[in-house]
Amino acid sequence: MKINIVKDSKAAGQAGYELFKEQLENGSTVFGLATGSTPISTYDAITASDLDFSNCISINLDEYAGLPDTHEQSYRYFMNQHFFSKKPFKESYVPNGMNDADAEIARYEKIIAENPVDFQILGLGQNGHIGFNEPGTAFDSRTHKVTLTESTIAANARFFDNENDVPKFAYSMGIGTIMDAKSILLEAFGENKAEAVQKMVEGPVTEDLPASILQRHPNVTLILDEAAASKLSK
């Protein structure tokens, strides 16, 4: 793992932008994208730049099950607001939260098989999840429907009027699907991510900490702020 420790989220956004730029210059055409507060600074730096994704494809990690793409808390809506409306791709794929589970899983795996991901950006959950792959998810898992843990529901509740409104299920690329990406960027910020970062980098590779599998990927870059990196011994 290559570890880049930066001062704050603005510096992280610039560092993330540089990696996207490098990938484009090296011929990458399929970008795996993530949602949530973590990648916003990177997306902001990209959308303020002259990078051109009009000949590229994006494939998102996940989406809530049961939310239409017009819902303000759907991940499709988030991506439209923060990225696609400003930097359109030739094609942008996000799981369809309203689809039947078996049909959507098959559809999404087919999309990924036909468009292998060159560069995947990830966030990191406080419990070490990547995508919506919670602790205990098999390392060889493919796209699947996930039952969200209480801790993940609680963490996402701040985006909803009422915690009862938070979806209990989501569609997510599996860990095996994520690991197929040719290169991976994981960003993590804040002291509340420090323990997960330490276990991901220095702990054993275990399904109890899903992100630990990244130790076995040949091309991973971590962008961390000082707080998120604070428990690393190296």
mmCIF file of the C-alpha atoms, coordinates in Angstrom:
data_MODEL
# 
_entry.id   MODEL 
# 
loop_
_atom_site.group_PDB 
_atom_site.id 
_atom_site.type_symbol 
_atom_site.label_atom_id 
_atom_site.label_alt_id 
_atom_site.label_comp_id 
_atom_site.label_asym_id 
_atom_site.label_entity_id 
_atom_site.label_seq_id 
_atom_site.pdbx_PDB_ins_code 
_atom_site.Cartn_x 
_atom_site.Cartn_y 
_atom_site.Cartn_z 
_atom_site.occupancy 
_atom_site.B_iso_or_equiv 
_atom_site.pdbx_formal_charge 
_atom_site.auth_seq_id 
_atom_site.auth_comp_id 
_atom_site.auth_asym_id 
_atom_site.auth_atom_id 
_atom_site.pdbx_PDB_model_num 
ATOM 1   C CA . MET A 1 1   ? 0.000   0.000   0.000   1.00 0.00 ? 1   MET A CA 1 
ATOM 2   C CA . LYS A 1 2   ? 1.140   3.517   -0.817  1.00 0.00 ? 2   LYS A CA 1 
ATOM 3   C CA . ILE A 1 3   ? 0.152   5.856   2.019   1.00 0.00 ? 3   ILE A CA 1 
ATOM 4   C CA . ASN A 1 4   ? -0.221  9.601   1.466   1.00 0.00 ? 4   ASN A CA 1 
ATOM 5   C CA . ILE A 1 5   ? -0.874  11.527  4.687   1.00 0.00 ? 5   ILE A CA 1 
ATOM 6   C CA . VAL A 1 6   ? -2.194  15.043  4.105   1.00 0.00 ? 6   VAL A CA 1 
ATOM 7   C CA . LYS A 1 7   ? -3.142  17.950  6.344   1.00 0.00 ? 7   LYS A CA 1 
ATOM 8   C CA . ASP A 1 8   ? -6.874  18.167  5.662   1.00 0.00 ? 8   ASP A CA 1 
ATOM 9   C CA . SER A 1 9   ? -9.689  17.273  3.295   1.00 0.00 ? 9   SER A CA 1 
ATOM 10  C CA . LYS A 1 10  ? -8.838  20.066  0.855   1.00 0.00 ? 10  LYS A CA 1 
ATOM 11  C CA . ALA A 1 11  ? -5.305  18.731  0.464   1.00 0.00 ? 11  ALA A CA 1 
ATOM 12  C CA . ALA A 1 12  ? -6.783  15.248  0.161   1.00 0.00 ? 12  ALA A CA 1 
ATOM 13  C CA . GLY A 1 13  ? -9.067  16.424  -2.614  1.00 0.00 ? 13  GLY A CA 1 
ATOM 14  C CA . GLN A 1 14  ? -6.119  17.778  -4.556  1.00 0.00 ? 14  GLN A CA 1 
ATOM 15  C CA . ALA A 1 15  ? -4.186  14.540  -4.057  1.00 0.00 ? 15  ALA A CA 1 
ATOM 16  C CA . GLY A 1 16  ? -7.203  12.525  -5.204  1.00 0.00 ? 16  GLY A CA 1 
ATOM 17  C CA . TYR A 1 17  ? -7.606  14.753  -8.247  1.00 0.00 ? 17  TYR A CA 1 
ATOM 18  C CA . GLU A 1 18  ? -3.960  14.159  -9.192  1.00 0.00 ? 18  GLU A CA 1 
ATOM 19  C CA . LEU A 1 19  ? -4.536  10.399  -9.142  1.00 0.00 ? 19  LEU A CA 1 
ATOM 20  C CA . PHE A 1 20  ? -7.628  10.682  -11.355 1.00 0.00 ? 20  PHE A CA 1 
ATOM 21  C CA . LYS A 1 21  ? -5.645  12.880  -13.757 1.00 0.00 ? 21  LYS A CA 1 
ATOM 22  C CA . GLU A 1 22  ? -2.792  10.369  -13.837 1.00 0.00 ? 22  GLU A CA 1 
ATOM 23  C CA . GLN A 1 23  ? -5.211  7.531   -14.527 1.00 0.00 ? 23  GLN A CA 1 
ATOM 24  C CA . LEU A 1 24  ? -6.786  9.418   -17.435 1.00 0.00 ? 24  LEU A CA 1 
ATOM 25  C CA . GLU A 1 25  ? -3.375  10.250  -18.886 1.00 0.00 ? 25  GLU A CA 1 
ATOM 26  C CA . ASN A 1 26  ? -2.385  6.574   -18.631 1.00 0.00 ? 26  ASN A CA 1 
ATOM 27  C CA . GLY A 1 27  ? -5.424  5.472   -20.621 1.00 0.00 ? 27  GLY A CA 1 
ATOM 28  C CA . SER A 1 28  ? -7.911  4.427   -17.938 1.00 0.00 ? 28  SER A CA 1 
ATOM 29  C CA . THR A 1 29  ? -11.485 4.609   -19.216 1.00 0.00 ? 29  THR A CA 1 
ATOM 30  C CA . VAL A 1 30  ? -13.587 2.863   -16.527 1.00 0.00 ? 30  VAL A CA 1 
ATOM 31  C CA . PHE A 1 31  ? -13.814 4.531   -13.123 1.00 0.00 ? 31  PHE A CA 1 
ATOM 32  C CA . GLY A 1 32  ? -15.415 2.951   -10.061 1.00 0.00 ? 32  GLY A CA 1 
ATOM 33  C CA . LEU A 1 33  ? -16.954 5.696   -7.944  1.00 0.00 ? 33  LEU A CA 1 
ATOM 34  C CA . ALA A 1 34  ? -18.091 6.018   -4.333  1.00 0.00 ? 34  ALA A CA 1 
ATOM 35  C CA . THR A 1 35  ? -20.578 8.260   -2.562  1.00 0.00 ? 35  THR A CA 1 
ATOM 36  C CA . GLY A 1 36  ? -20.644 9.838   0.883   1.00 0.00 ? 36  GLY A CA 1 
ATOM 37  C CA . SER A 1 37  ? -18.920 12.822  2.441   1.00 0.00 ? 37  SER A CA 1 
ATOM 38  C CA . THR A 1 38  ? -15.378 11.436  2.073   1.00 0.00 ? 38  THR A CA 1 
ATOM 39  C CA . PRO A 1 39  ? -14.858 11.739  -1.716  1.00 0.00 ? 39  PRO A CA 1 
ATOM 40  C CA . ILE A 1 40  ? -16.568 15.137  -2.067  1.00 0.00 ? 40  ILE A CA 1 
ATOM 41  C CA . SER A 1 41  ? -13.317 17.116  -1.838  1.00 0.00 ? 41  SER A CA 1 
ATOM 42  C CA . THR A 1 42  ? -11.820 14.966  -4.601  1.00 0.00 ? 42  THR A CA 1 
ATOM 43  C CA . TYR A 1 43  ? -14.933 15.340  -6.745  1.00 0.00 ? 43  TYR A CA 1 
ATOM 44  C CA . ASP A 1 44  ? -14.925 19.101  -6.151  1.00 0.00 ? 44  ASP A CA 1 
ATOM 45  C CA . ALA A 1 45  ? -11.312 19.341  -7.313  1.00 0.00 ? 45  ALA A CA 1 
ATOM 46  C CA . ILE A 1 46  ? -12.104 17.258  -10.393 1.00 0.00 ? 46  ILE A CA 1 
ATOM 47  C CA . THR A 1 47  ? -15.220 19.217  -11.370 1.00 0.00 ? 47  THR A CA 1 
ATOM 48  C CA . ALA A 1 48  ? -13.283 22.486  -11.021 1.00 0.00 ? 48  ALA A CA 1 
ATOM 49  C CA . SER A 1 49  ? -10.636 21.195  -13.439 1.00 0.00 ? 49  SER A CA 1 
ATOM 50  C CA . ASP A 1 50  ? -10.459 20.643  -17.179 1.00 0.00 ? 50  ASP A CA 1 
ATOM 51  C CA . LEU A 1 51  ? -10.416 16.842  -16.925 1.00 0.00 ? 51  LEU A CA 1 
ATOM 52  C CA . ASP A 1 52  ? -12.648 15.272  -19.568 1.00 0.00 ? 52  ASP A CA 1 
ATOM 53  C CA . PHE A 1 53  ? -14.545 12.042  -18.905 1.00 0.00 ? 53  PHE A CA 1 
ATOM 54  C CA . SER A 1 54  ? -16.801 12.212  -21.965 1.00 0.00 ? 54  SER A CA 1 
ATOM 55  C CA . ASN A 1 55  ? -15.218 9.072   -23.422 1.00 0.00 ? 55  ASN A CA 1 
ATOM 56  C CA . CYS A 1 56  ? -15.187 7.235   -20.089 1.00 0.00 ? 56  CYS A CA 1 
ATOM 57  C CA . ILE A 1 57  ? -17.566 5.004   -18.139 1.00 0.00 ? 57  ILE A CA 1 
ATOM 58  C CA . SER A 1 58  ? -18.330 5.233   -14.431 1.00 0.00 ? 58  SER A CA 1 
ATOM 59  C CA . ILE A 1 59  ? -19.647 2.398   -12.286 1.00 0.00 ? 59  ILE A CA 1 
ATOM 60  C CA . ASN A 1 60  ? -20.799 3.175   -8.765  1.00 0.00 ? 60  ASN A CA 1 
ATOM 61  C CA . LEU A 1 61  ? -20.138 0.935   -5.800  1.00 0.00 ? 61  LEU A CA 1 
ATOM 62  C CA . ASP A 1 62  ? -23.579 0.831   -4.276  1.00 0.00 ? 62  ASP A CA 1 
ATOM 63  C CA . GLU A 1 63  ? -27.102 2.148   -3.845  1.00 0.00 ? 63  GLU A CA 1 
ATOM 64  C CA . TYR A 1 64  ? -29.827 1.919   -1.238  1.00 0.00 ? 64  TYR A CA 1 
ATOM 65  C CA . ALA A 1 65  ? -32.493 -0.682  -1.976  1.00 0.00 ? 65  ALA A CA 1 
ATOM 66  C CA . GLY A 1 66  ? -35.981 0.781   -2.131  1.00 0.00 ? 66  GLY A CA 1 
ATOM 67  C CA . LEU A 1 67  ? -35.062 4.379   -3.004  1.00 0.00 ? 67  LEU A CA 1 
ATOM 68  C CA . PRO A 1 68  ? -35.849 5.719   -6.486  1.00 0.00 ? 68  PRO A CA 1 
ATOM 69  C CA . ASP A 1 69  ? -32.998 7.556   -8.193  1.00 0.00 ? 69  ASP A CA 1 
ATOM 70  C CA . THR A 1 70  ? -34.923 10.831  -7.818  1.00 0.00 ? 70  THR A CA 1 
ATOM 71  C CA . HIS A 1 71  ? -34.856 10.583  -3.996  1.00 0.00 ? 71  HIS A CA 1 
ATOM 72  C CA . GLU A 1 72  ? -32.534 13.193  -2.498  1.00 0.00 ? 72  GLU A CA 1 
ATOM 73  C CA . GLN A 1 73  ? -30.727 10.532  -0.422  1.00 0.00 ? 73  GLN A CA 1 
ATOM 74  C CA . SER A 1 74  ? -30.264 8.066   -3.273  1.00 0.00 ? 74  SER A CA 1 
ATOM 75  C CA . TYR A 1 75  ? -26.698 7.627   -4.416  1.00 0.00 ? 75  TYR A CA 1 
ATOM 76  C CA . ARG A 1 76  ? -27.654 8.322   -8.029  1.00 0.00 ? 76  ARG A CA 1 
ATOM 77  C CA . TYR A 1 77  ? -29.005 11.714  -6.905  1.00 0.00 ? 77  TYR A CA 1 
ATOM 78  C CA . PHE A 1 78  ? -25.795 12.365  -4.943  1.00 0.00 ? 78  PHE A CA 1 
ATOM 79  C CA . MET A 1 79  ? -23.627 11.568  -7.962  1.00 0.00 ? 79  MET A CA 1 
ATOM 80  C CA . ASN A 1 80  ? -25.735 13.740  -10.260 1.00 0.00 ? 80  ASN A CA 1 
ATOM 81  C CA . GLN A 1 81  ? -25.371 16.653  -7.840  1.00 0.00 ? 81  GLN A CA 1 
ATOM 82  C CA . HIS A 1 82  ? -21.670 16.330  -7.058  1.00 0.00 ? 82  HIS A CA 1 
ATOM 83  C CA . PHE A 1 83  ? -20.176 14.940  -10.253 1.00 0.00 ? 83  PHE A CA 1 
ATOM 84  C CA . PHE A 1 84  ? -22.224 13.919  -13.289 1.00 0.00 ? 84  PHE A CA 1 
ATOM 85  C CA . SER A 1 85  ? -24.012 17.247  -13.812 1.00 0.00 ? 85  SER A CA 1 
ATOM 86  C CA . LYS A 1 86  ? -20.613 18.962  -13.997 1.00 0.00 ? 86  LYS A CA 1 
ATOM 87  C CA . LYS A 1 87  ? -18.408 16.247  -15.518 1.00 0.00 ? 87  LYS A CA 1 
ATOM 88  C CA . PRO A 1 88  ? -20.545 13.877  -17.576 1.00 0.00 ? 88  PRO A CA 1 
ATOM 89  C CA . PHE A 1 89  ? -19.331 10.437  -18.550 1.00 0.00 ? 89  PHE A CA 1 
ATOM 90  C CA . LYS A 1 90  ? -20.209 8.619   -21.760 1.00 0.00 ? 90  LYS A CA 1 
ATOM 91  C CA . GLU A 1 91  ? -22.158 6.211   -19.547 1.00 0.00 ? 91  GLU A CA 1 
ATOM 92  C CA . SER A 1 92  ? -22.714 6.217   -15.783 1.00 0.00 ? 92  SER A CA 1 
ATOM 93  C CA . TYR A 1 93  ? -23.988 3.117   -14.025 1.00 0.00 ? 93  TYR A CA 1 
ATOM 94  C CA . VAL A 1 94  ? -25.466 3.072   -10.510 1.00 0.00 ? 94  VAL A CA 1 
ATOM 95  C CA . PRO A 1 95  ? -27.422 0.125   -9.068  1.00 0.00 ? 95  PRO A CA 1 
ATOM 96  C CA . ASN A 1 96  ? -31.174 0.487   -9.481  1.00 0.00 ? 96  ASN A CA 1 
ATOM 97  C CA . GLY A 1 97  ? -32.579 0.453   -5.964  1.00 0.00 ? 97  GLY A CA 1 
ATOM 98  C CA . MET A 1 98  ? -36.093 -0.252  -7.205  1.00 0.00 ? 98  MET A CA 1 
ATOM 99  C CA . ASN A 1 99  ? -35.235 -3.411  -9.138  1.00 0.00 ? 99  ASN A CA 1 
ATOM 100 C CA . ASP A 1 100 ? -35.887 -6.990  -8.060  1.00 0.00 ? 100 ASP A CA 1 
ATOM 101 C CA . ALA A 1 101 ? -32.769 -8.209  -6.231  1.00 0.00 ? 101 ALA A CA 1 
ATOM 102 C CA . ASP A 1 102 ? -31.873 -11.184 -8.446  1.00 0.00 ? 102 ASP A CA 1 
ATOM 103 C CA . ALA A 1 103 ? -32.413 -9.190  -11.636 1.00 0.00 ? 103 ALA A CA 1 
ATOM 104 C CA . GLU A 1 104 ? -30.405 -6.216  -10.418 1.00 0.00 ? 104 GLU A CA 1 
ATOM 105 C CA . ILE A 1 105 ? -27.503 -8.330  -9.185  1.00 0.00 ? 105 ILE A CA 1 
ATOM 106 C CA . ALA A 1 106 ? -27.287 -10.115 -12.534 1.00 0.00 ? 106 ALA A CA 1 
ATOM 107 C CA . ARG A 1 107 ? -27.586 -6.846  -14.461 1.00 0.00 ? 107 ARG A CA 1 
ATOM 108 C CA . TYR A 1 108 ? -24.858 -5.131  -12.465 1.00 0.00 ? 108 TYR A CA 1 
ATOM 109 C CA . GLU A 1 109 ? -22.379 -7.986  -12.558 1.00 0.00 ? 109 GLU A CA 1 
ATOM 110 C CA . LYS A 1 110 ? -22.839 -8.126  -16.350 1.00 0.00 ? 110 LYS A CA 1 
ATOM 111 C CA . ILE A 1 111 ? -22.091 -4.398  -16.626 1.00 0.00 ? 111 ILE A CA 1 
ATOM 112 C CA . ILE A 1 112 ? -18.902 -4.805  -14.588 1.00 0.00 ? 112 ILE A CA 1 
ATOM 113 C CA . ALA A 1 113 ? -17.827 -7.909  -16.522 1.00 0.00 ? 113 ALA A CA 1 
ATOM 114 C CA . GLU A 1 114 ? -18.234 -5.993  -19.789 1.00 0.00 ? 114 GLU A CA 1 
ATOM 115 C CA . ASN A 1 115 ? -16.457 -2.897  -18.398 1.00 0.00 ? 115 ASN A CA 1 
ATOM 116 C CA . PRO A 1 116 ? -13.631 -3.987  -16.071 1.00 0.00 ? 116 PRO A CA 1 
ATOM 117 C CA . VAL A 1 117 ? -12.804 -1.204  -13.612 1.00 0.00 ? 117 VAL A CA 1 
ATOM 118 C CA . ASP A 1 118 ? -9.457  0.496   -14.157 1.00 0.00 ? 118 ASP A CA 1 
ATOM 119 C CA . PHE A 1 119 ? -9.529  2.742   -11.076 1.00 0.00 ? 119 PHE A CA 1 
ATOM 120 C CA . GLN A 1 120 ? -11.766 2.371   -8.026  1.00 0.00 ? 120 GLN A CA 1 
ATOM 121 C CA . ILE A 1 121 ? -12.228 4.996   -5.305  1.00 0.00 ? 121 ILE A CA 1 
ATOM 122 C CA . LEU A 1 122 ? -13.367 3.803   -1.864  1.00 0.00 ? 122 LEU A CA 1 
ATOM 123 C CA . GLY A 1 123 ? -14.304 5.262   1.474   1.00 0.00 ? 123 GLY A CA 1 
ATOM 124 C CA . LEU A 1 124 ? -13.917 3.409   4.754   1.00 0.00 ? 124 LEU A CA 1 
ATOM 125 C CA . GLY A 1 125 ? -16.574 2.677   7.365   1.00 0.00 ? 125 GLY A CA 1 
ATOM 126 C CA . GLN A 1 126 ? -15.802 2.944   11.059  1.00 0.00 ? 126 GLN A CA 1 
ATOM 127 C CA . ASN A 1 127 ? -16.236 -0.843  11.275  1.00 0.00 ? 127 ASN A CA 1 
ATOM 128 C CA . GLY A 1 128 ? -13.911 -1.351  8.306   1.00 0.00 ? 128 GLY A CA 1 
ATOM 129 C CA . HIS A 1 129 ? -16.559 -1.823  5.654   1.00 0.00 ? 129 HIS A CA 1 
ATOM 130 C CA . ILE A 1 130 ? -15.908 -0.944  2.015   1.00 0.00 ? 130 ILE A CA 1 
ATOM 131 C CA . GLY A 1 131 ? -18.880 -0.361  -0.218  1.00 0.00 ? 131 GLY A CA 1 
ATOM 132 C CA . PHE A 1 132 ? -21.695 -1.768  1.889   1.00 0.00 ? 132 PHE A CA 1 
ATOM 133 C CA . ASN A 1 133 ? -19.701 -4.930  2.631   1.00 0.00 ? 133 ASN A CA 1 
ATOM 134 C CA . GLU A 1 134 ? -20.112 -5.239  6.361   1.00 0.00 ? 134 GLU A CA 1 
ATOM 135 C CA . PRO A 1 135 ? -17.867 -7.320  8.694   1.00 0.00 ? 135 PRO A CA 1 
ATOM 136 C CA . GLY A 1 136 ? -18.301 -11.005 7.933   1.00 0.00 ? 136 GLY A CA 1 
ATOM 137 C CA . THR A 1 137 ? -18.785 -10.535 4.189   1.00 0.00 ? 137 THR A CA 1 
ATOM 138 C CA . ALA A 1 138 ? -16.902 -13.181 2.210   1.00 0.00 ? 138 ALA A CA 1 
ATOM 139 C CA . PHE A 1 139 ? -13.787 -11.946 0.468   1.00 0.00 ? 139 PHE A CA 1 
ATOM 140 C CA . ASP A 1 140 ? -14.884 -13.645 -2.775  1.00 0.00 ? 140 ASP A CA 1 
ATOM 141 C CA . SER A 1 141 ? -18.353 -12.025 -2.744  1.00 0.00 ? 141 SER A CA 1 
ATOM 142 C CA . ARG A 1 142 ? -19.774 -10.497 -5.904  1.00 0.00 ? 142 ARG A CA 1 
ATOM 143 C CA . THR A 1 143 ? -22.483 -7.847  -6.277  1.00 0.00 ? 143 THR A CA 1 
ATOM 144 C CA . HIS A 1 144 ? -25.175 -8.631  -3.735  1.00 0.00 ? 144 HIS A CA 1 
ATOM 145 C CA . LYS A 1 145 ? -28.056 -7.301  -1.651  1.00 0.00 ? 145 LYS A CA 1 
ATOM 146 C CA . VAL A 1 146 ? -26.849 -6.328  1.801   1.00 0.00 ? 146 VAL A CA 1 
ATOM 147 C CA . THR A 1 147 ? -28.648 -6.085  5.132   1.00 0.00 ? 147 THR A CA 1 
ATOM 148 C CA . LEU A 1 148 ? -27.167 -2.972  6.711   1.00 0.00 ? 148 LEU A CA 1 
ATOM 149 C CA . THR A 1 149 ? -25.879 -3.164  10.278  1.00 0.00 ? 149 THR A CA 1 
ATOM 150 C CA . GLU A 1 150 ? -27.334 -1.001  13.019  1.00 0.00 ? 150 GLU A CA 1 
ATOM 151 C CA . SER A 1 151 ? -24.064 0.958   13.195  1.00 0.00 ? 151 SER A CA 1 
ATOM 152 C CA . THR A 1 152 ? -24.173 1.759   9.474   1.00 0.00 ? 152 THR A CA 1 
ATOM 153 C CA . ILE A 1 153 ? -27.842 2.749   9.683   1.00 0.00 ? 153 ILE A CA 1 
ATOM 154 C CA . ALA A 1 154 ? -27.041 5.000   12.646  1.00 0.00 ? 154 ALA A CA 1 
ATOM 155 C CA . ALA A 1 155 ? -24.091 6.558   10.794  1.00 0.00 ? 155 ALA A CA 1 
ATOM 156 C CA . ASN A 1 156 ? -26.306 7.321   7.786   1.00 0.00 ? 156 ASN A CA 1 
ATOM 157 C CA . ALA A 1 157 ? -29.221 8.623   9.856   1.00 0.00 ? 157 ALA A CA 1 
ATOM 158 C CA . ARG A 1 158 ? -27.826 12.164  9.819   1.00 0.00 ? 158 ARG A CA 1 
ATOM 159 C CA . PHE A 1 159 ? -28.820 12.401  6.159   1.00 0.00 ? 159 PHE A CA 1 
ATOM 160 C CA . PHE A 1 160 ? -32.485 11.566  6.833   1.00 0.00 ? 160 PHE A CA 1 
ATOM 161 C CA . ASP A 1 161 ? -35.252 13.357  8.726   1.00 0.00 ? 161 ASP A CA 1 
ATOM 162 C CA . ASN A 1 162 ? -35.806 10.279  10.892  1.00 0.00 ? 162 ASN A CA 1 
ATOM 163 C CA . GLU A 1 163 ? -33.626 7.221   11.556  1.00 0.00 ? 163 GLU A CA 1 
ATOM 164 C CA . ASN A 1 164 ? -36.645 5.077   10.694  1.00 0.00 ? 164 ASN A CA 1 
ATOM 165 C CA . ASP A 1 165 ? -36.451 6.477   7.158   1.00 0.00 ? 165 ASP A CA 1 
ATOM 166 C CA . VAL A 1 166 ? -32.947 5.080   6.576   1.00 0.00 ? 166 VAL A CA 1 
ATOM 167 C CA . PRO A 1 167 ? -33.120 2.103   4.202   1.00 0.00 ? 167 PRO A CA 1 
ATOM 168 C CA . LYS A 1 168 ? -32.274 -1.225  5.823   1.00 0.00 ? 168 LYS A CA 1 
ATOM 169 C CA . PHE A 1 169 ? -30.902 -2.815  2.643   1.00 0.00 ? 169 PHE A CA 1 
ATOM 170 C CA . ALA A 1 170 ? -28.573 -1.850  -0.179  1.00 0.00 ? 170 ALA A CA 1 
ATOM 171 C CA . TYR A 1 171 ? -27.060 -3.211  -3.356  1.00 0.00 ? 171 TYR A CA 1 
ATOM 172 C CA . SER A 1 172 ? -23.271 -3.277  -3.313  1.00 0.00 ? 172 SER A CA 1 
ATOM 173 C CA . MET A 1 173 ? -20.355 -4.492  -5.354  1.00 0.00 ? 173 MET A CA 1 
ATOM 174 C CA . GLY A 1 174 ? -18.906 -7.449  -3.456  1.00 0.00 ? 174 GLY A CA 1 
ATOM 175 C CA . ILE A 1 175 ? -15.390 -7.520  -2.053  1.00 0.00 ? 175 ILE A CA 1 
ATOM 176 C CA . GLY A 1 176 ? -14.292 -9.857  -4.837  1.00 0.00 ? 176 GLY A CA 1 
ATOM 177 C CA . THR A 1 177 ? -15.774 -7.437  -7.379  1.00 0.00 ? 177 THR A CA 1 
ATOM 178 C CA . ILE A 1 178 ? -13.909 -4.502  -5.824  1.00 0.00 ? 178 ILE A CA 1 
ATOM 179 C CA . MET A 1 179 ? -10.634 -6.431  -5.758  1.00 0.00 ? 179 MET A CA 1 
ATOM 180 C CA . ASP A 1 180 ? -10.884 -6.988  -9.533  1.00 0.00 ? 180 ASP A CA 1 
ATOM 181 C CA . ALA A 1 181 ? -10.183 -3.276  -10.118 1.00 0.00 ? 181 ALA A CA 1 
ATOM 182 C CA . LYS A 1 182 ? -6.739  -2.698  -11.588 1.00 0.00 ? 182 LYS A CA 1 
ATOM 183 C CA . SER A 1 183 ? -5.938  0.031   -9.083  1.00 0.00 ? 183 SER A CA 1 
ATOM 184 C CA . ILE A 1 184 ? -7.677  1.331   -5.966  1.00 0.00 ? 184 ILE A CA 1 
ATOM 185 C CA . LEU A 1 185 ? -7.726  4.614   -4.051  1.00 0.00 ? 185 LEU A CA 1 
ATOM 186 C CA . LEU A 1 186 ? -9.104  4.599   -0.508  1.00 0.00 ? 186 LEU A CA 1 
ATOM 187 C CA . GLU A 1 187 ? -9.681  7.871   1.319   1.00 0.00 ? 187 GLU A CA 1 
ATOM 188 C CA . ALA A 1 188 ? -10.306 8.176   5.070   1.00 0.00 ? 188 ALA A CA 1 
ATOM 189 C CA . PHE A 1 189 ? -10.530 11.292  7.202   1.00 0.00 ? 189 PHE A CA 1 
ATOM 190 C CA . GLY A 1 190 ? -11.075 11.989  10.874  1.00 0.00 ? 190 GLY A CA 1 
ATOM 191 C CA . GLU A 1 191 ? -10.161 10.484  14.216  1.00 0.00 ? 191 GLU A CA 1 
ATOM 192 C CA . ASN A 1 192 ? -13.232 8.249   14.134  1.00 0.00 ? 192 ASN A CA 1 
ATOM 193 C CA . LYS A 1 193 ? -11.630 6.338   11.236  1.00 0.00 ? 193 LYS A CA 1 
ATOM 194 C CA . ALA A 1 194 ? -8.212  5.937   12.896  1.00 0.00 ? 194 ALA A CA 1 
ATOM 195 C CA . GLU A 1 195 ? -8.831  2.514   14.434  1.00 0.00 ? 195 GLU A CA 1 
ATOM 196 C CA . ALA A 1 196 ? -10.236 1.088   11.189  1.00 0.00 ? 196 ALA A CA 1 
ATOM 197 C CA . VAL A 1 197 ? -7.278  2.518   9.264   1.00 0.00 ? 197 VAL A CA 1 
ATOM 198 C CA . GLN A 1 198 ? -4.789  0.952   11.680  1.00 0.00 ? 198 GLN A CA 1 
ATOM 199 C CA . LYS A 1 199 ? -6.454  -2.461  11.446  1.00 0.00 ? 199 LYS A CA 1 
ATOM 200 C CA . MET A 1 200 ? -6.753  -2.210  7.672   1.00 0.00 ? 200 MET A CA 1 
ATOM 201 C CA . VAL A 1 201 ? -3.045  -1.471  7.234   1.00 0.00 ? 201 VAL A CA 1 
ATOM 202 C CA . GLU A 1 202 ? -1.372  -3.286  10.124  1.00 0.00 ? 202 GLU A CA 1 
ATOM 203 C CA . GLY A 1 203 ? -3.834  -5.869  11.365  1.00 0.00 ? 203 GLY A CA 1 
ATOM 204 C CA . PRO A 1 204 ? -4.438  -9.404  10.127  1.00 0.00 ? 204 PRO A CA 1 
ATOM 205 C CA . VAL A 1 205 ? -6.325  -9.930  6.884   1.00 0.00 ? 205 VAL A CA 1 
ATOM 206 C CA . THR A 1 206 ? -9.720  -11.022 8.147   1.00 0.00 ? 206 THR A CA 1 
ATOM 207 C CA . GLU A 1 207 ? -13.328 -10.900 7.012   1.00 0.00 ? 207 GLU A CA 1 
ATOM 208 C CA . ASP A 1 208 ? -14.066 -9.292  10.388  1.00 0.00 ? 208 ASP A CA 1 
ATOM 209 C CA . LEU A 1 209 ? -12.419 -6.148  8.946   1.00 0.00 ? 209 LEU A CA 1 
ATOM 210 C CA . PRO A 1 210 ? -13.383 -6.132  5.255   1.00 0.00 ? 210 PRO A CA 1 
ATOM 211 C CA . ALA A 1 211 ? -10.913 -3.429  4.171   1.00 0.00 ? 211 ALA A CA 1 
ATOM 212 C CA . SER A 1 212 ? -7.980  -5.547  5.407   1.00 0.00 ? 212 SER A CA 1 
ATOM 213 C CA . ILE A 1 213 ? -8.208  -7.497  2.118   1.00 0.00 ? 213 ILE A CA 1 
ATOM 214 C CA . LEU A 1 214 ? -6.661  -4.474  0.420   1.00 0.00 ? 214 LEU A CA 1 
ATOM 215 C CA . GLN A 1 215 ? -3.316  -5.616  1.837   1.00 0.00 ? 215 GLN A CA 1 
ATOM 216 C CA . ARG A 1 216 ? -3.463  -8.306  -0.860  1.00 0.00 ? 216 ARG A CA 1 
ATOM 217 C CA . HIS A 1 217 ? -4.170  -5.971  -3.786  1.00 0.00 ? 217 HIS A CA 1 
ATOM 218 C CA . PRO A 1 218 ? -1.120  -5.081  -5.911  1.00 0.00 ? 218 PRO A CA 1 
ATOM 219 C CA . ASN A 1 219 ? -1.962  -1.407  -6.484  1.00 0.00 ? 219 ASN A CA 1 
ATOM 220 C CA . VAL A 1 220 ? -3.619  0.471   -3.593  1.00 0.00 ? 220 VAL A CA 1 
ATOM 221 C CA . THR A 1 221 ? -3.111  4.098   -2.577  1.00 0.00 ? 221 THR A CA 1 
ATOM 222 C CA . LEU A 1 222 ? -4.418  5.461   0.734   1.00 0.00 ? 222 LEU A CA 1 
ATOM 223 C CA . ILE A 1 223 ? -5.050  9.174   1.178   1.00 0.00 ? 223 ILE A CA 1 
ATOM 224 C CA . LEU A 1 224 ? -5.440  9.892   4.896   1.00 0.00 ? 224 LEU A CA 1 
ATOM 225 C CA . ASP A 1 225 ? -5.594  13.053  6.924   1.00 0.00 ? 225 ASP A CA 1 
ATOM 226 C CA . GLU A 1 226 ? -3.419  13.246  10.023  1.00 0.00 ? 226 GLU A CA 1 
ATOM 227 C CA . ALA A 1 227 ? -6.267  12.289  12.357  1.00 0.00 ? 227 ALA A CA 1 
ATOM 228 C CA . ALA A 1 228 ? -7.166  9.148   10.401  1.00 0.00 ? 228 ALA A CA 1 
ATOM 229 C CA . ALA A 1 229 ? -3.486  8.144   10.287  1.00 0.00 ? 229 ALA A CA 1 
ATOM 230 C CA . SER A 1 230 ? -2.885  8.845   13.981  1.00 0.00 ? 230 SER A CA 1 
ATOM 231 C CA . LYS A 1 231 ? -2.873  5.209   15.149  1.00 0.00 ? 231 LYS A CA 1 
ATOM 232 C CA . LEU A 1 232 ? -0.522  3.886   12.495  1.00 0.00 ? 232 LEU A CA 1 
ATOM 233 C CA . SER A 1 233 ? 2.796   2.724   13.929  1.00 0.00 ? 233 SER A CA 1 
ATOM 234 C CA . LYS A 1 234 ? 4.748   3.209   10.713  1.00 0.00 ? 234 LYS A CA 1 
# 
